């Protein structure tokens, strides 16, 4: 827009041709725009960006030894109004070139002065101290021309072909090489020890593996042997168990057969023998009774009649038991008791009939 000016972020706008604050020769505007009357005011710009200056200076130390020092300075115009005014009055026409040349001259002078107060050993060992002292010594002069220094770095120090610095470094280099050789030897020793330890562990592993393999093979052989023995042994045990079972079965069958013979043969035979004996005894008793009756009166005749019927009574009682499912607990003695019981019952019937007939005869006689 006509008459309105805005500086870049890294610029200071200078407006001359009018009044300014703080007795400044021109108005300084940073970071904002402003209206400027055309033809009556003039607008200029001053860069606030960073600049760099490099110096190469031959200096003489406290020991009269020449050193070539190379350093780099990073600087810029300060942001306050007074610094901008001072810098603009000195560098506005050719800002970058003039600022770099003047800055290099200021630092070179202070660098020669401070190097002259130090020994080579101090400069080599305390390079940062050298840089700090040069920066501090230059600060006032740089501020007077409106410049501020961000950093000052010494990049190299060289004594040319004198070899002084190399001589200073020789003991250190030797110590470094010695330490390097020692470290290398220690590393080689550690590597050898590690290799020996690895070989030892490998041998130990192989030995343990061999032991485990042998134990494993022994267990396998033992298991195979036991398995080989277990087959015939198990077969023999099985056969023995079969024989034992067969013997037990035969014993049980013999017991069962014995019981069957007792039930089917022995006990019926004993019962038949007892029956025959009982019938024989009954026949003998009948004969005896008949003999006694021959000498008696009519009552004897009646008794004879009953005696003749007694075997038939016993026979009928015996036939009544034929086919009956009787269990005889005490063998032949039990069968005898059974037959005797039947005969006793027959005699009881005989006595009852005899008594009844006797009473009837007596009644008829009376």
C-alpha positions in Angstrom: 0.0 0.0 0.0 1.3 3.4 -0.9 3.0 5.1 2.1 2.7 2.0 4.4 5.9 0.0 5.0 6.4 -3.3 6.9 9.9 -4.7 7.7 10.8 -8.5 7.5 11.1 -10.4 10.8 14.9 -10.2 10.7 15.0 -6.5 9.7 14.9 -3.1 11.3 13.1 -0.4 9.4 14.8 3.0 9.6 12.7 6.1 8.9 14.7 9.3 8.5 13.6 12.9 7.7 11.6 13.5 10.8 11.8 13.7 14.6 12.6 10.6 16.6 12.5 9.6 20.2 15.5 9.7 22.6 17.4 12.1 20.4 18.0 9.4 17.8 18.9 10.6 14.3 16.1 8.4 12.8 13.1 6.3 13.9 13.7 2.6 14.4 10.7 0.2 13.8 11.0 -3.6 14.4 8.3 -6.2 13.9 5.5 -3.9 12.8 4.5 -1.6 10.0 4.2 2.2 9.9 2.9 5.0 7.7 5.6 7.0 6.0 4.9 10.3 4.3 6.2 10.1 0.8 8.9 12.6 -0.4 9.3 13.9 3.1 10.5 10.7 4.8 13.1 8.1 3.7 12.9 4.4 4.6 16.0 2.2 4.9 16.4 -1.4 6.1 19.1 -2.9 8.3 19.4 -6.7 8.6 19.4 -8.3 12.0 20.4 -11.7 10.7 23.4 -13.7 11.9 26.8 -13.2 10.2 30.0 -15.2 10.3 33.6 -14.0 10.2 36.7 -16.3 9.9 40.1 -15.2 11.0 43.6 -16.7 10.4 46.2 -15.1 12.6 49.9 -15.9 13.2 50.5 -15.3 16.9 53.6 -15.5 19.1 53.4 -17.2 22.4 55.0 -16.3 25.7 57.8 -18.7 24.7 58.4 -16.8 21.4 57.0 -19.7 19.4 54.9 -18.8 16.4 51.5 -20.4 16.1 48.9 -20.2 13.3 45.5 -19.9 14.9 42.3 -20.2 12.9 38.9 -19.2 14.5 35.3 -18.4 13.6 33.1 -15.7 15.0 29.3 -15.8 14.9 27.8 -12.3 15.4 24.8 -10.0 14.6 23.4 -6.5 15.3 21.9 -6.3 18.7 18.1 -5.9 19.0 18.0 -2.7 21.1 17.5 0.7 19.5 20.9 2.1 20.5 22.8 -0.8 19.0 20.7 -0.6 15.8 21.5 3.2 15.5 25.2 2.6 16.1 25.4 -0.3 13.5 23.3 1.6 11.0 25.6 4.7 11.1 28.6 2.4 10.5 27.5 -0.4 8.2 24.2 0.6 6.4 25.9 1.2 3.1 27.8 -2.1 2.9 26.6 -4.0 5.9 27.8 -7.6 5.6 31.3 -6.9 4.2 32.2 -4.0 6.5 30.8 -5.8 9.6 32.9 -9.0 8.9 36.1 -7.1 8.3 35.8 -4.9 11.4 34.8 -7.9 13.6 37.8 -9.9 12.3 40.2 -7.1 13.0 38.9 -6.7 16.6 39.1 -10.4 17.4 42.5 -10.8 15.7 44.0 -8.1 17.9 42.7 -9.5 21.1 43.7 -13.1 20.0 47.4 -12.0 19.4 47.4 -10.3 22.7 46.1 -13.2 24.8 48.2 -15.8 22.9 51.3 -13.8 23.8 50.5 -14.1 27.5 50.2 -17.9 27.4 52.5 -20.8 26.7 52.0 -23.4 24.0 51.2 -26.0 26.7 48.5 -23.8 28.2 47.1 -23.0 24.8 46.9 -26.7 23.8 45.5 -27.8 27.1 43.2 -24.8 27.7 41.8 -23.9 24.4 38.4 -23.0 25.8 40.0 -20.6 28.3 41.8 -18.9 25.3 38.5 -18.5 23.5 36.6 -17.2 26.6 39.3 -14.5 27.2 39.3 -13.3 23.6 35.5 -13.2 23.6 35.5 -11.2 26.9 38.1 -8.8 25.7 36.2 -8.1 22.4 32.8 -7.7 24.0 33.2 -4.0 24.8 34.4 -2.9 21.4 31.8 -5.0 19.6 29.1 -3.4 21.8 30.3 0.1 20.9 29.6 -0.6 17.2 26.2 -2.2 17.9 27.3 -5.8 17.4 26.8 -8.8 19.7 28.7 -12.1 19.5 26.9 -15.4 19.8 30.0 -17.6 19.7 33.8 -17.7 19.2 35.3 -21.0 18.3 39.1 -21.8 17.8 39.2 -24.4 15.1 42.9 -25.1 14.8 46.3 -24.3 16.3 49.4 -25.2 14.3 53.1 -24.5 14.7 54.1 -25.1 11.1 57.2 -27.2 10.7 58.6 -26.5 14.1 57.3 -29.8 15.5 56.9 -28.3 19.0 53.3 -29.4 19.3 54.1 -32.9 18.0 57.0 -33.1 20.6 54.5 -32.1 23.3 52.2 -34.7 22.1 54.8 -37.5 21.7 54.8 -38.6 25.4 51.0 -38.6 25.3 51.0 -40.4 22.0 53.5 -42.9 23.4 51.4 -43.4 26.5 48.3 -43.7 24.3 50.0 -46.3 22.1 51.3 -48.1 25.2 47.9 -48.1 26.7 46.5 -49.2 23.4 49.0 -52.0 23.2 48.3 -53.0 26.8 44.6 -52.8 26.1 45.1 -54.8 23.0 47.2 -57.4 24.9 44.6 -57.5 27.6 41.9 -57.9 25.0 43.9 -60.7 23.3 44.4 -62.4 26.7 40.7 -62.1 27.5 39.9 -63.4 24.1 42.3 -66.4 24.7 40.8 -67.0 28.1 37.3 -66.8 26.7 38.3 -69.2 24.0 39.8 -71.6 26.6 36.7 -71.2 28.7 34.6 -71.9 25.6 36.7 -75.0 24.8 36.5 -76.2 28.4 32.7 -75.7 28.4 32.5 -77.5 25.1 34.6 -80.4 26.4 32.5 -80.5 29.6 29.3 -80.4 27.5 30.6 -83.3 25.3 31.6 -85.3 28.4 28.2 -84.7 30.0 26.6 -85.6 26.7 28.6 -88.8 26.4 27.7 -89.7 30.0 24.0 -89.0 29.4 24.1 -90.9 26.1 25.7 -93.9 27.8 23.2 -93.8 30.7 20.4 -93.5 28.2 21.7 -96.4 26.2 22.2 -98.4 29.4 18.6 -97.7 30.4 17.4 -98.7 26.9 19.4 -102.0 27.0 18.1 -102.7 30.5 14.6 -102.0 29.5 15.0 -104.3 26.4 16.5 -107.1 28.6 13.7 -106.8 31.1 11.2 -106.8 28.2 12.9 -109.9 26.7 12.7 -111.6 30.1 9.2 -110.4 30.8 7.8 -112.2 27.8 8.7 -115.8 28.9 8.2 -115.0 32.5 4.7 -113.6 31.9 3.9 -116.7 29.7 5.1 -119.0 32.5 3.1 -117.2 35.1 0.0 -117.3 32.8 0.5 -121.0 32.3 0.9 -121.6 36.0 -2.3 -119.6 36.6 -4.1 -121.7 34.0 -2.9 -124.9 35.6 -3.9 -123.7 39.0 -7.3 -122.7 37.7 -7.7 -126.1 36.0 -6.7 -127.9 39.2 -9.2 -125.8 41.2 -11.9 -126.6 38.6 -11.1 -130.3 38.8 -11.3 -130.2 42.6 -14.7 -128.5 42.5 -15.9 -131.0 39.9 -14.7 -133.9 42.0 -16.5 -132.5 45.1 -19.6 -132.0 43.0 -19.3 -135.6 41.7 -18.8 -136.9 45.1 -21.9 -135.1 46.3 -23.8 -136.4 43.3 -22.8 -140.0 44.0 -23.8 -139.6 47.6 -27.2 -138.3 46.5 -27.8 -140.7 43.6 -26.1 -144.0 44.7 -24.9 -144.2 48.3 -27.9 -142.8 50.0 -30.6 -144.6 47.9 -28.6 -147.9 48.5 -28.4 -147.3 52.2 -32.2 -146.5 52.2 -32.9 -149.8 50.3 -30.8 -151.8 52.7 -32.6 -150.3 55.7 -35.9 -151.0 54.1 -35.0 -154.7 53.5 -33.7 -155.0 57.0 -36.9 -153.5 58.5 -39.1 -155.8 56.4 -37.0 -158.8 57.6 -37.4 -157.8 61.2 -41.1 -157.3 60.7 -41.4 -160.7 59.1 -39.6 -162.2 62.1 -41.9 -160.4 64.5 -44.9 -161.7 62.5 -43.6 -165.3 62.7 -43.0 -165.0 66.4 -46.5 -163.5 67.0 -48.1 -166.2 65.0 -46.3 -168.8 67.1 -47.5 -167.2 70.3 -51.0 -166.9 68.9 -51.2 -170.6 68.2 -51.3 -171.2 72.0 -53.9 -168.5 72.7 -57.7 -168.3 72.5 -59.8 -166.4 70.0 -58.1 -163.2 70.8 -54.9 -164.6 69.6 -56.7 -165.4 66.4 -57.5 -161.7 66.1 -53.9 -160.8 66.9 -52.8 -163.2 64.2 -55.0 -161.5 61.7 -53.4 -158.1 62.6 -50.0 -159.6 62.5 -50.6 -160.8 59.0 -51.6 -157.3 58.0 -48.6 -155.5 59.7 -46.1 -156.0 56.8 -48.7 -154.6 54.5 -49.1 -151.6 56.7 -45.4 -151.0 56.8 -45.2 -151.5 53.1 -47.9 -148.9 52.5 -46.1 -146.5 54.7 -42.9 -147.1 52.7 -44.7 -146.6 49.5 -46.0 -143.3 50.8 -42.5 -142.0 51.1 -41.5 -143.2 47.6 -40.8 -140.3 45.3 -40.8 -137.8 48.2 -38.0 -135.1 48.1 -36.5 -135.8 51.5 -33.1 -134.5 52.7 -31.2 -136.8 55.0 -28.8 -134.8 57.1 -26.8 -137.5 59.0 -26.3 -140.3 56.4 -27.2 -143.9 57.2 -28.1 -143.1 60.7 -30.7 -140.7 59.4 -32.1 -143.3 57.1 -32.3 -145.8 60.0 -34.1 -143.4 62.1 -36.5 -142.7 59.2 -37.3 -146.5 58.7 -37.5 -147.1 62.5 -40.0 -144.2 62.6 -42.2 -145.9 59.9 -42.0 -149.3 61.7 -42.9 -147.6 65.0 -45.9 -146.0 63.3 -46.9 -149.4 61.9 -46.7 -150.9 65.4 -48.6 -148.1 66.8 -51.4 -148.7 64.2 -51.2 -152.4 65.1 -51.6 -151.8 68.8 -54.5 -149.5 68.2 -56.2 -152.1 66.1 -55.5 -154.9 68.5 -56.9 -152.9 71.4 -60.0 -152.0 69.4 -60.6 -155.6 68.4 -60.0 -156.8 72.0 -62.5 -154.4 73.3 -65.0 -155.5 70.7 -64.5 -159.2 71.6 -64.9 -158.5 75.3 -68.2 -156.7 74.5 -69.5 -159.6 72.5 -68.6 -162.1 75.3 -70.4 -160.2 77.9 
